[in-house]
Amino acid sequence: MPMKAEFADISAVLFDIEGTTTPLEFVHRTLFSYAREKVEVFLKENSARNQVADLIDMLEKSYKDNSAIGKLPQNWSSTDISQRVGSAAKYVKWLISVDSKDPALKELQGLIWEEGYRNGQLHGEVYPDVPEVMERLNRDGIRMAIYSSGSALAQRLIFASTNYGDLTKYLSGFFDTSVGPKRDPKSYANIAGLLKIPSGEILFLSDIIEEITAARASGLKAVQVVREGHNTSRDSFQPTISSLLELF
């Protein structure tokens, strides 16, 4: 079954994750809880790794930036590595509690989750319509990519380990906020440039209306996905869909 007429000229589909391809509960209750539980041990065991040491430095800078505007409920101690690790872990837990998009947090979460997927404690979760839609789009020659506030690594881990198998075979790009904030139209122009596809030939799917608005402002087509039981601000000017199969 082909896509609806209004999407006939689409060359690529760009997916959000939370609330679009993957239940919010999986991200917030499973992934965030896992990172919160494991962060201190992970930092203690890996603080000598250059990548992790750099992330601790980034977290300390982020902490100082936030404390300068009075946002933080804690102190940061840097007298030795053990105290730095403890401070970083406490700060990470606070960032998770406020659903921060801090780049260092997102990269660190990806590394923690990578361990969880590797040891079998974590498995990716997607809505049941996702694999069917991806298979159809792939069959029709339409490229697919992901754009999420989670790191590119975290994105790959979710789609590589679902109970429907490895879905990364359908995906040709993983974009995080290194291309720009998700509510900034420039971010979508950057993605179009990286995909080498005209903006008007890309369809963006997300549950967040502010992201839909930003994508449209950049020339993308965009449809809001409102899953059953998911309370979110709705697009008052365009119809929403509750299943990705409604694109066909």
Secondary structure, DSSP 8 states (H G I E B T S, - for coil): ----GGGTT--EEEE--BTTTB-HHIIIIIIHHHHHHHHHHHHHHHTTSHHHHHHHHHHHHHHHHHHTTT--SS----SSHHHHHHHHHHHHHHHHHTT---HHHHHHHHHHHHHHHHTTS--B---THHHHHHHHHHHTT-EEEEE-SS-HHHHHHHHHSBTTB--GGG-SEEE-GGG--TT-HHHHHHHHHHHT--GGGEEEEES-HHHHHHHHHTT-EEEEB--TT------SSS--BSSGGGG-
